[in-house]
């Protein structure tokens, strides 16, 4: 059994955090599903921006606009919907085989709506109707304004991928929003077994934010023992944060509120590890895969990380190991004056901006191809 298939045997689904026409048209996605047990696909504005900029298969579809922003948005949505529909169709047998647990493709609402509840609800409904695939997930950012949108869309039977989730406090609120959506859907007689959701908990970006703070503390002290202790904290914050989030998940599925929904056939909202490509070249290229393997989870990985784990990964159930060490790591960071709540709040704000910037860059690229 190869390493990727063994992840599935350990209860973790691997999704691909990428989409382009080459992936869809070359048979690569089919191969990943059949050979490596790939079970889903995620997209975001940055991924689409890269795809349109680098895949020549889009060129013929970029020449019928007028060079105006509104036209660029229409062209992008047409391209994105076609790609998402094609991916959903390829993954549909997975959706059926796993009885609606996997086989999903995710499409994000406009990044411009991250702080607009009603706009997010309307855009989510519109995209759901336009794609018209039951194995679609609508991505909604985990902002304050996104929470009621999560509940509203789920209450209407629309699958939701909650994205840009960094904070465990916000994760708790996302769980509440998800449970409320399921309860409302159930009251309306909805089929809970067909309503799916994941909570996309971002990982590597946490280390990218915390490590510089630790390095700054190292420069501020001349105590060798303290310097050594600080060095030991490098690259630890993200995994600790994720493991503690999974502990919250385990507590949730032990709760009476969830058990009542489970008796009606509801699926749990799995944690999906996002941003799992290693950004620091000093760390293992599969660090955020091998450290977070456990049941009832998803890991959405970029192509390079997928290939790296297939090449030299070893699948072992690691997610529930070292929980006390994770607590100790967070305690040590707190003692240094590094607040994970402050770090994750800033990461959410930055994440919204990054996706909005990628979306603007994407539209500009489309406009440059459609000038009259």
Number of C-alpha atoms within 10 A of each C-alpha: 8 16 17 24 18 17 26 22 14 16 15 23 27 27 27 21 24 19 24 22 18 15 17 16 14 10 11 12 21 17 13 17 19 12 12 20 19 25 27 28 27 25 20 21 23 18 20 21 22 16 19 21 15 12 13 12 13 16 13 9 16 19 17 14 19 15 18 16 15 13 17 24 19 13 21 21 15 14 17 20 18 15 21 24 18 18 28 25 18 18 23 23 16 23 20 13 11 12 12 19 21 24 27 29 31 22 25 22 23 20 22 16 19 22 16 15 20 15 18 28 20 14 17 27 17 13 18 20 12 14 20 13 17 21 28 27 26 24 28 30 27 28 23 15 18 25 21 19 27 33 25 25 24 24 23 17 21 26 25 27 29 29 24 25 26 29 24 19 13 18 21 15 15 24 22 16 20 28 21 19 22 28 22 17 22 18 9 12 9 16 14 18 16 17 26 27 24 22 27 26 25 23 25 21 19 23 20 18 17 22 20 12 17 21 15 11 16 18 9 10 11 9 9 10 10 13 17 11 12 19 16 12 17 18 20 18 22 24 21 24 24 25 23 20 20 23 13 17 21 12 10 18 14 11 11 10 13 17 15 12 18 15 8 12 14 20 18 23 23 20 23 26 26 26 21 23 23 22 14 13 7 8 12 14 21 22 18 24 26 19 19 26 25 23 18 18 23 27 25 27 25 21 13 13 22 24 14 13 20 17 12 12 19 16 22 15 17 14 22 16 14 13 15 13 13 20 15 13 19 22 15 15 19 12 10 13 11 16 15 22 14 10 16 24 17 13 21 20 13 13 18 20 15 15 21 19 16 20 23 19 17 24 23 18 16 27 23 16 19 19 13 11
